[in-house]
Amino acid sequence: MKQKENYTLEELCTGLTITLTKFCQMAGITEGTLIRLRQGYAGRRNTINSILATFSQIYGIEFSLENVTGLTPQEKPDQKGKKQPVLAMSREEQPQKESRQILTVERKKAYVPDDLPKGTIKLVDFKKQYGIADSSMNRWIHDGINGEKIETVTRPKPTGIGPQHYLTPTQQEKALEILKRHGKIK
């Protein structure tokens, strides 16, 4: 890594020559913690200090909050789990990195892959909206209700651990028809 005045958390993470798993082990944090920090959530001061010290050790450059952006320390203990405004770009904007804007992203806002139709939602949001238990929905997807299966689209989770299920608008309509027909929802 070239020495310069300022760095971003994202460039430090992507420039690593070791896996993020190994980095997290060295820093004494979980991968989930690093993921949340990269998404713009505030973190404990000692966690941030540990991350900066580990980056300093790996890169041989002294990193601190003065020269690294993208890390937000919690100001108060009641901030845990609250997301701070983050610098965000659409996928089309990423290569140019010119047209950035500040967005406040809700924690519950679901990421839907760009290749899926507009109106597609995560299966977990669909279940929550209609009060359907996880075990029931999983059974209806795999085994069906009297032979009628609920169809979903699967993609790898952004974290890379397991599949993520989505329902396109058409699949949502079909699922609702099946669930209503069999008395599973009103």
Residue pairs with C-beta under 8 A, 6 or more apart in sequence:
1 7
1 12
1 15
1 59
1 61
3 61
5 67
6 67
6 68
6 69
7 63
7 67
7 68
7 69
8 68
8 69
8 70
9 37
9 38
9 68
9 69
9 70
9 71
10 38
10 70
12 55
12 59
12 63
12 68
13 20
13 23
13 34
13 38
15 59
16 23
16 58
17 58
18 26
18 58
20 31
20 34
21 31
23 34
23 54
23 58
24 30
24 31
24 33
24 34
26 54
26 57
26 58
27 34
27 50
27 51
27 53
27 54
28 50
29 47
29 50
29 51
31 159
32 159
33 43
33 47
34 51
35 159
36 43
37 43
37 47
37 48
37 51
37 70
37 71
37 72
38 70
39 83
39 86
39 105
40 70
40 72
40 83
40 84
40 85
40 86
40 105
41 72
41 81
41 82
41 83
41 84
42 72
42 73
42 74
42 75
42 79
42 80
42 82
42 83
42 84
43 71
43 72
43 73
43 74
44 73
44 74
45 73
45 74
48 65
48 71
48 73
51 71
52 63
52 64
52 65
52 68
52 71
53 63
55 61
55 63
55 68
56 62
56 63
65 71
65 73
70 87
72 84
74 80
81 107
83 104
83 105
83 106
83 107
85 102
85 103
85 104
86 102
86 103
86 104
86 105
87 100
87 101
87 102
88 100
88 101
88 102
88 103
88 105
89 97
89 99
89 100
89 101
91 114
93 99
93 100
110 121
110 122
110 124
110 125
111 158
112 120
112 121
112 122
112 166
113 155
113 166
116 153
116 155
116 166
116 168
117 168
117 169
117 170
118 169
119 168
119 169
119 172
120 153
120 166
120 167
120 168
120 169
121 166
121 167
121 172
122 164
122 165
122 166
122 167
123 137
123 152
123 164
123 165
123 166
123 167
124 165
126 132
126 167
126 172
126 175
127 133
127 134
127 137
130 176
130 179
130 185
131 185
132 179
132 184
132 185
136 184
137 150
140 149
140 150
140 178
140 179
140 184
141 149
141 150
141 151
141 152
141 165
142 149
143 149
144 150
145 178
145 179
145 182
145 184
146 182
148 178
148 181
148 182
150 171
150 174
150 175
150 178
150 179
151 171
151 174
151 175
152 165
152 166
152 167
152 171
153 165
153 166
153 167
153 168
153 171
154 163
154 164
154 165
154 166
155 163
155 164
155 166
156 162
156 163
156 164
157 163
157 164
158 164
167 175
176 185
178 184
179 185
180 186
